[in-house]
Amino acid sequence: MPEVDPGFSVKKPVSVWNRPLKADAKGIFKSAGKAVLHGATGQWASLGADAVEGFSALGVGQDAGQLAWVLARRALLVAMEELAKESILALDCLSFLDLSDCILYRTDLEKADLSHAQLQGANLAGANLEGANLLGANLAEARIHEANMNNTVLTREALRDVKGKHRGAPILK
């Protein structure tokens, strides 16, 4: 079977704040003109497309390699969540994973073994972490707003590094 070269390499995305702007003046004025015209004629639905076109002209879009990375990572997370729903054994295999900067919003991780997992910067807002083991997990800058942490096992130091207010009473070691 011949190899297919997609013409790009998969790479971790760079934050919008750290990307260089590659402004296309003609494209910016074109999208701004369209937005003014659509706004003046009451075509509100077209304003969203004009905004996207304007941001693209500013150069804030992701390249194909970064988009491929995001899609592959999201697919892996969705598969992991489906496995976790199907099997308690899968929840025992989550320790030592690098889940840094992952979006685990409202994910059911009840009784999951996340000991020593890399969760820095992860979005765990609204997640169910009831009874989960987070001993040794790196939670620096993790967002836990409204996460259920009832009977979650973790250290006081780990809880100090998180952002947001959680629900429930964790077991602090």
N, C-alpha and C positions, 0 to 999 in steps of 0.2 A: 504494500500500500504506500503510495507516495506521501511524503510529508507536506503539510500545508502550512505556509508561513502567513500568519495573520497580518504581518506588517507592523506590529507593535509588541512591546513586552509588557507583561503585567507587573504593575508596581503599586506600592502603597500610596494612597492619595495624599497630597499636600494640602494643608489647611488653606481655606480661602484667604485668611489673613496673612499667610506666608507666601502666597503666589505673587509673582510679578504681574502687574497690569499691562496688558498689551492692547491699549485703546486704539480703536479704529474710528477716527473722527467722522468719516463719511457714514459708517454704519450707525454711530450714535445719533447723528443728526437725522438720518433716515428714519430710525425707529422712534425718535422723539417727535418728528413730524407726523408719522402715522398715528402716534398716541394722541397728539393734539387733535388731529382730524377725526379720529374715532371718538374722542371725548366730546368734541363739538357737535358731532352728529348723533350722539347718544348710543353708539355701538359699544356698550360696556364690555361685552364678552370678548371683543377683540383686544381690549387693553392688556389682558394677561399675556397674549402672544407678543404684543409690542414690548412688554417688560422683559420677557425672555430674550427677545431679539436684542434689546438694549444691553442686557447683561452679557450676552454673547459678544457684542461689539466691544464691551469693556475687557473681554478676555478672561472672565471669571469661570468659564466652563471647564469641565474636566476633560483631559485627553482620554483616548480609548483605553490605554493601559490602566489608568486609574479607575475608570468606570468598570473595567473587567475585574479588577481587584475587589471593588465594593460588591459587585454582583456575586462573585465567587464566595466572598466572606458571608454575605447574607444567606446564600444558599446553604452554606455549611451550618450556619446558626439555625436556620429553619429545619434542616435535617436533624440537628442535634435536639431541638425542641420536640420534634415528632418522636424521636427515639426515646426521649425522656418521658413522654406521655405514655408510650407503649410499655416501657420496662423500667423497673426500679433498678435493675442492674446497670442500665445506662447512666443513671444518676450517680452511681458509685464510681464511674469512670471519668468524672469531670475534674478531679484533682490534677494539679500541675498543668492545666491547660493555659494557654496565653489567650485570654479573652479581653485584653486591654482595648479600650475605646469601642467595645462592642455595644450594640444597642440591644439590651435585654429587657426592654420596657415591657412590663406586665407579663413576664415569663414565669411559668410555674416551675420553681426550683425547690419545691418542698422536699426536705430531707436529703438534699443533694450534698455530695461530698465535694466541696470546693476548696478543701484544704490545700494551701500552697498555690492556688490558682492565681494567675496574673489578671487582676480585675481593675487595674488603675485606669481611671478615666471612663470606665464602663457606665452605661446608663441603666441602672437597676430600678428606676422609678416605677413604683407600682408593682414590682416583682413580688412573688410569693416565695420568701426565703425561710418559711417556718420550719424549724428543726434542722436547718442546713448547717453543715460544718464549714466554717470559714477560718479556722485556726491556721495561721501562717499565710493566709491569702493577702495579696497586696491590693488594698482598697484605696490607695492614694487618689484623691480627686474623683472617686466614684460618686455617682449621683444616686441617692437612695430615697428620694422624696416619696413618701407614702408607701414605701416597701414594707411588707409584713415580715418583721424580724422577730416574731414571737418564738422563743426557745432556740434562736440561732446562736451557735457557739462561735465566739470570736474574742479577740483581745481588746482591752480598752484602747490601746494605741491604734489599732486598726479603725476603730469607730471614730477616733478623733480626726482622722484624715479624710473622712467622707463629707459630701455636701448634701444638705437637706435633712428634713426631719422624717424619721421612720415611725412605723406603728409597731406596737407590741413590745415585749420585754425580752431583750436578748440575754443570753447567759455569757457574762463577761469573765474571762479567765486571766 
